[in-house]
Amino acid sequence: MTLTRRDFLTRSLAGSTILATGATLPGFLAHTARASAGFGPGRERILVVVEMNGGNDGLNTVIPFRADDYYRARPTIALPRPDVLTLDDHLALHPAMRAFARLHERGWLAVCENVGYPNPDRSHFRSMDIWQSASPCPEESRTGWLGRAVDRSERVDTPLALHLDGTALPAALRTTTRAVPSIEAIDAFRLDGDADAIERAASADRADASADLQFVQRTAVSSCRQARRLAALGVDPDAAARYPAHGLANRLAQIARLIGAEFGPRVYYTSMGGFDTHARQLATHASLLTELAESIGAFFADLEARRLHERVVVMTFSEFGRRVDENGSQGTDHGAAAPMFVAGPGVRGGIVGGVPDLADLGRGDLKHHVDFRSVYASVLDDWLGIPSRAILGASFPGLPILRS
């Protein structure tokens, strides 16, 4: 059987990455030769996705502080009314989220309430697969929702998306014909003395080179150049002063550097874990929400200082919310609907999706009133300018959360 270039790409690239963290160049190229590659300048709008892994407790994040049912359901973990940061007459932010409250005051925070999907699944793995594939049957989908946007991109020399995290490439970025770069840290890159020789060898014209070999050669050359650009960024000595000492803040600081260096991706993806708060939730959840809010707040302060802020929107999501009733361990178990945040100066600030109805539950869970794919459709259509129907496989009503 003849292996076509498309077959070669599909078999070789699915789930692979362009950039490997901390690798010297020959090992680095062992990964990159299998990936479509290239960074380049651009001034397009940018989406940063923050995955909140573990199932964030939405009721203690955006709090229905006027609802007596909330306090009855959570006698030990409900947030006291005097402590919350009010958004309107019915909803408030967790007191650890002061940085988000400041974004809200500027009109830079959209709170999408009651977000979920039909027939919710309480399994971490299946629910995350549903969110990342944007399909109720993720086992039938070989690609992620952002991966499909990457596959449809007409870019040749610059990737549409980049994963910056210490975790494996998420299913949301799974592709079939192109690979998504995945790096753990900018400062981990180093080049050895073979870089010039590798680039010269890869650049050499060969009359007998097949299309696939030419593809690998182009990728090797591009990978060398990318690695040089990453190495040239060097250490940012001012980052510690601009950002709090959180893991998420460190990753967002690096994303800000990449945006400022005009590396080219329009989608950046990172994550933070720990949201599976089954026991002694109060202190753990407060720490997590502090990291989330302070990191994103510092990110926008950095971007604003660089005059890059108007180009960037941040979207957060988690695979599900938590049960309405607290459990016997002063925590919460796996639930269903929960809030999403979309932040940035390009956002129409406010609350969409209504107030959670704690008197009308489904098997003890909040019912969803906003399909998460409507949020995806909004950021695709209204921010990135990518037709959402082609990516999501159906039309989902957008939300009034972004400025045109």
C-alpha positions in Angstrom: 0.0 0.0 0.0 1.3 3.4 -0.9 1.6 5.8 2.0 0.4 9.2 0.9 1.6 12.5 2.4 -1.7 12.9 4.2 -1.5 9.4 5.6 2.1 10.2 6.7 0.9 13.3 8.5 -2.1 11.8 10.0 -0.3 8.8 11.4 2.8 10.7 12.5 1.4 13.9 13.8 -1.7 13.1 15.8 -0.8 13.8 19.4 2.8 14.7 18.7 4.4 18.1 19.5 6.7 20.4 17.7 8.8 21.5 20.6 10.1 19.4 23.4 11.1 20.9 26.8 14.7 21.0 27.9 15.9 19.1 24.9 19.3 19.6 23.2 18.8 20.0 19.5 19.3 16.5 18.1 16.8 15.1 20.6 14.7 18.1 20.0 14.6 17.4 16.3 13.7 13.8 16.9 10.3 15.2 18.0 10.1 18.1 15.6 10.8 16.2 12.4 7.4 14.6 12.8 5.6 17.9 13.2 4.4 20.7 11.0 6.1 23.8 12.3 6.8 27.5 12.2 6.3 30.7 14.2 5.9 34.1 12.7 4.8 37.6 13.3 1.1 38.6 13.5 -1.2 41.1 15.1 -4.3 39.0 15.3 -6.7 38.6 18.2 -5.5 36.0 20.7 -7.4 33.5 22.9 -5.8 32.1 26.0 -7.6 29.0 27.4 -7.1 28.1 31.1 -8.3 24.6 32.0 -9.3 24.2 35.7 -8.8 20.5 36.1 -10.7 18.4 38.7 -14.2 19.9 38.6 -14.4 23.4 40.0 -17.1 24.1 42.6 -19.1 26.8 40.8 -21.4 27.5 43.6 -18.5 28.6 45.8 -16.9 30.5 43.0 -19.9 32.6 41.8 -22.1 32.6 44.9 -25.9 33.0 44.9 -25.6 34.9 48.2 -29.3 35.9 48.3 -30.4 32.2 48.2 -31.3 30.7 51.5 -31.2 27.3 49.8 -27.4 27.8 49.3 -26.8 28.2 53.0 -29.1 25.3 53.9 -27.3 23.0 51.5 -23.8 24.0 52.7 -23.9 24.5 56.5 -20.1 24.4 56.9 -18.6 25.5 53.6 -21.0 28.3 52.4 -19.3 31.7 52.1 -20.7 34.2 54.6 -22.7 37.0 53.0 -20.6 39.8 54.5 -17.4 38.3 52.9 -18.4 37.9 49.3 -17.6 40.3 46.4 -20.9 41.3 44.9 -21.4 41.3 41.2 -25.1 42.3 41.2 -28.1 41.9 43.5 -28.0 38.1 43.4 -24.5 36.8 42.6 -21.0 37.4 44.1 -17.5 36.2 43.7 -15.5 34.2 46.2 -13.6 36.6 48.5 -10.3 35.2 47.2 -11.1 36.6 43.8 -10.4 40.3 44.3 -8.4 40.4 41.1 -11.4 39.2 39.2 -13.6 41.8 41.0 -11.3 44.5 39.7 -11.7 43.1 36.2 -15.5 43.1 36.7 -15.3 46.8 37.8 -13.6 47.7 34.5 -16.1 45.8 32.5 -13.5 43.2 31.5 -15.2 40.1 33.0 -18.1 38.1 31.5 -19.5 35.5 33.9 -21.3 32.7 32.0 -23.6 31.0 34.5 -25.3 27.5 34.5 -22.9 26.2 31.7 -22.9 22.5 30.9 -24.3 20.0 28.4 -27.2 17.5 28.1 -27.0 14.2 30.1 -24.0 15.3 32.1 -21.4 12.7 33.1 -19.7 12.8 36.5 -16.6 11.0 35.3 -13.6 13.2 35.2 -12.2 11.5 32.1 -15.4 11.3 30.0 -16.7 14.7 30.9 -13.3 16.3 30.1 -13.3 14.4 26.8 -16.7 15.8 26.0 -15.6 19.4 26.8 -12.3 19.0 24.8 -13.8 17.3 21.8 -17.0 19.4 21.9 -18.9 16.2 21.2 -21.4 14.2 23.3 -19.7 11.1 21.9 -16.0 11.9 22.3 -15.0 8.3 21.4 -16.2 9.0 17.9 -14.1 12.1 17.5 -10.4 11.8 16.7 -9.8 15.6 17.2 -10.3 18.3 19.7 -12.4 21.4 19.1 -9.3 23.6 18.9 -7.4 20.9 16.9 -10.1 21.1 14.2 -9.4 24.9 14.0 -5.7 24.1 13.6 -6.4 21.6 10.9 -8.5 24.0 8.9 -6.0 26.9 9.2 -4.5 28.1 6.0 -1.3 29.1 7.8 1.9 27.6 6.4 4.7 29.0 8.5 3.0 29.8 11.8 1.0 27.4 14.0 -2.5 28.5 15.0 -2.2 27.2 18.6 0.5 26.5 21.2 0.3 24.5 24.4 2.4 25.8 27.3 2.2 23.5 30.3 4.0 20.6 32.1 1.2 18.2 31.1 0.6 16.1 28.0 -1.0 17.8 25.0 -4.7 18.1 25.9 -7.3 16.4 23.7 -8.7 19.8 22.8 -5.6 20.4 20.7 -5.6 16.9 19.0 -5.3 17.2 15.3 -5.1 15.0 12.2 -3.0 16.8 9.6 -1.0 19.3 11.7 0.7 19.2 15.0 0.4 21.7 17.8 3.6 22.9 19.5 3.9 21.9 23.2 6.4 23.4 25.5 6.9 23.4 29.3 8.9 26.5 29.7 10.7 29.0 27.4 13.8 29.1 29.5 14.3 25.4 29.3 15.4 25.6 25.7 19.1 25.3 24.9 20.9 24.7 21.6 24.0 22.6 21.2 26.8 23.1 18.7 25.1 20.9 16.0 22.3 23.3 15.3 24.0 25.1 12.3 25.1 21.8 10.8 21.6 20.3 11.2 20.0 23.3 9.6 22.5 23.3 6.7 22.0 19.6 6.0 18.2 20.0 6.2 18.3 23.0 3.9 20.4 21.2 1.2 18.5 20.7 -2.1 18.1 17.1 -3.1 16.7 16.4 -6.5 15.6 12.9 -5.4 13.8 14.0 -2.3 10.3 12.8 -1.9 7.5 15.1 -0.8 7.6 13.6 2.7 11.3 14.0 3.0 11.0 17.6 1.8 8.4 18.1 4.5 10.7 16.7 7.2 13.5 18.9 5.9 11.4 22.0 6.0 10.3 21.1 9.5 13.8 20.6 10.7 14.9 24.0 9.4 11.9 25.7 10.9 12.5 23.9 14.3 16.1 25.1 14.5 14.9 28.7 13.8 12.1 28.4 16.4 14.5 27.1 19.0 16.8 30.0 18.4 14.0 32.4 18.8 12.9 30.8 22.1 16.5 30.7 23.4 17.0 34.4 22.4 14.1 35.4 24.6 16.2 34.5 27.6 15.2 35.0 31.2 12.8 37.8 32.0 14.3 39.5 35.1 11.2 41.6 35.7 8.6 38.8 35.7 8.9 38.0 39.4 8.1 41.6 40.2 5.0 41.7 37.9 3.6 38.3 38.8 2.7 36.5 42.0 4.5 33.3 42.9 1.9 30.9 41.4 2.5 28.1 38.8 -0.3 29.5 36.6 1.1 33.0 36.9 4.5 31.7 35.7 3.0 30.1 32.7 0.9 33.2 31.8 4.0 35.3 32.2 5.7 33.2 29.5 2.6 33.4 27.3 2.8 37.2 27.6 6.4 37.1 26.6 5.6 35.0 23.5 2.8 37.3 22.6 5.1 40.3 23.0 7.7 38.6 20.8 5.1 38.1 18.1 5.7 34.3 17.8 2.4 34.1 16.0 -0.1 31.6 17.7 -3.6 32.9 18.1 -4.5 30.3 20.7 -2.6 29.5 23.8 -3.6 26.7 26.2 -2.5 26.1 29.8 -4.0 24.6 32.9 -4.0 24.3 36.7 -5.2 21.3 38.7 -6.4 20.5 42.2 -10.1 21.4 41.9 -11.4 17.9 42.9 -12.3 19.1 46.4 -14.0 16.2 48.1 -12.8 17.0 51.6 -11.9 20.1 53.7 -12.7 22.3 50.7 -12.7 25.8 52.1 -9.0 26.4 52.5 -8.0 24.4 49.4 -10.6 26.1 47.2 -9.7 29.6 48.5 -6.0 28.9 47.6 -7.0 27.7 44.1 -9.2 30.7 43.3 -6.5 33.1 44.6 -4.1 31.6 42.2 -6.5 31.7 39.3 -7.7 35.3 39.9 -4.3 36.8 40.8 -2.5 35.1 37.9 -5.0 36.3 35.3 -5.1 39.7 36.9 -1.3 40.0 36.7 -1.4 38.7 33.1 -3.7 41.5 32.0 -1.7 44.1 33.9 1.5 42.9 32.1 -0.3 42.9 28.7 -1.6 46.4 29.4 1.8 47.7 30.2 3.0 46.2 26.9 0.0 47.7 25.1 -1.0 44.2 24.0 -4.1 43.8 26.2 -6.8 44.7 23.7 -5.8 41.8 21.5 -6.2 39.1 24.2 -9.2 37.3 25.8 -8.9 34.6 28.5 -11.5 31.8 28.8 -11.6 29.4 31.7 -13.4 26.1 31.9 -13.7 23.0 34.1 -15.0 19.5 33.3 -18.0 19.9 35.6 -19.2 21.7 38.8 -19.9 20.1 42.1 -23.0 18.8 43.9 -25.2 21.4 45.5 -25.2 19.7 48.9 -21.9 19.5 50.8 -20.8 16.0 51.7 -19.8 14.6 55.1 -16.2 15.6 54.7 -16.7 19.3 54.4 -16.3 19.1 50.7 -18.3 18.5 47.6 -18.7 15.7 45.1 -18.9 15.6 41.3 -21.7 17.6 39.9 -22.8 19.2 36.6 -23.4 22.8 35.6 -21.0 25.5 36.6 -19.8 29.0 35.6 -17.2 29.8 32.9 -15.2 33.1 32.8 -14.3 35.1 29.7 -12.0 38.1 30.5 -10.3 40.9 28.8 -10.9 44.4 27.4 -12.6 42.8 24.4 -15.3 41.4 26.6 -18.8 42.7 27.2 -18.7 42.6 31.0 -21.6 41.2 33.0 -23.5 38.0 33.7 -25.2 35.7 31.2 -27.1 32.5 31.9 -29.2 33.6 34.9 -29.0 32.8 38.6 -28.6 29.1 39.6 -32.0 27.7 40.6 -31.3 25.6 43.7 -35.0 24.7 43.9 -35.0 22.9 40.5 -32.2 20.4 40.5 -31.5 17.3 38.4 -30.4 14.4 40.6 -29.0 16.8 43.1 -27.1 18.9 40.5 -27.6 22.3 39.0 -29.3 22.1 35.6 -27.5 23.6 32.7 -29.1 26.5 30.8 -26.2 27.4 28.6 -24.5 24.7 26.4 -20.7 25.1 26.7 -20.5 25.0 22.9 -22.3 28.3 22.8 -19.4 29.8 24.7 -17.0 28.1 22.3 -19.1 29.4 19.3 -18.9 32.9 20.7 -15.1 32.9 21.0 -14.7 31.3 17.6 -17.1 33.5 15.7 -16.9 36.8 17.6 -13.3 36.8 18.7 -11.1 34.6 16.5 -13.2 35.0 13.4 -13.3 31.3 12.8 -16.7 29.9 11.7 -17.9 27.9 14.6 -20.3 25.6 12.7 -17.4 24.0 10.8 -15.5 23.4 14.1 -18.4 22.3 16.3 -20.3 20.3 13.7 -23.6 22.2 14.4 -24.8 25.7 15.0 -24.9 26.9 18.6 -26.4 30.2 19.6 -23.7 32.7 20.5 -23.7 34.8 23.7 -23.4 38.5 24.0 -20.0 38.4 25.8 -17.6 39.8 23.2 -17.2 43.1 21.4 -17.1 42.9 17.6 
